[in-house]
Amino acid sequence: MDKLFCNHCGFERPQDESDCPNCGAPSPVVKENTNKRFLIFFVILIVFCAIAIAWLPR
């Protein structure tokens, strides 16, 4: 198993922790996952709006 270290304080932390137990800095892996979810949600919203606009009566 690879050792993970906090990018902020350098403390060794477990892989399953979302925040550093030493300084509380958020894990970059969690942030990347959050950005991916937001991007997927945004793309779905844009597609839904485009379909709604196409179906509006003229």
N, C-alpha and C positions, 0 to 999 in steps of 0.2 A: 504494500500500500504506500502511495506517495505521501510525503509529509507536506502539509500546506502551512504557509506562514502568512500572517497578517501583512498586508501591504503598508499599513500605517505604522504599527509598532514593532513588527517583526516577531511577534509571539507565535509559537507553534499552536495551531488550532486543529480540531477534528474536522473531517470533511463534511459531516452532517450538520455542523453549526452554520447558521445563516449570518450571525454576527460574531465578531471576535470576543471571546470571553474575557480578555484582558482590558481592551480599550473600548469595545462596543462598536468599532467600525464595521460597516456592512460589507458582506462578502461580494466581490465583483461577479461571481457566478450567479448569485441571486439577482443582481441588477441586470445582467444580460438576459436572464429568463424573463424578467419583468418587461424589458424593452421588446422582446420577441412577442410576448402576449399583446402588448399595446399595438405593435405593428399589425398583427393579424386582425385585431379588433378594428383598427382604423381602415384597413383594406376592405373588410366586410361591410363597414359602414358606407364607404364610398361606392361600392358596388350596389348596395341597397338603394342609395340615393339616386344613382344613375338609372336604375330600373324604374324607380318611382317617377322620375322626371320623364322617362320615355313613355310611360303609360298615361301621363296626364292628357286630358282632352285638349285639343288645339282649337 
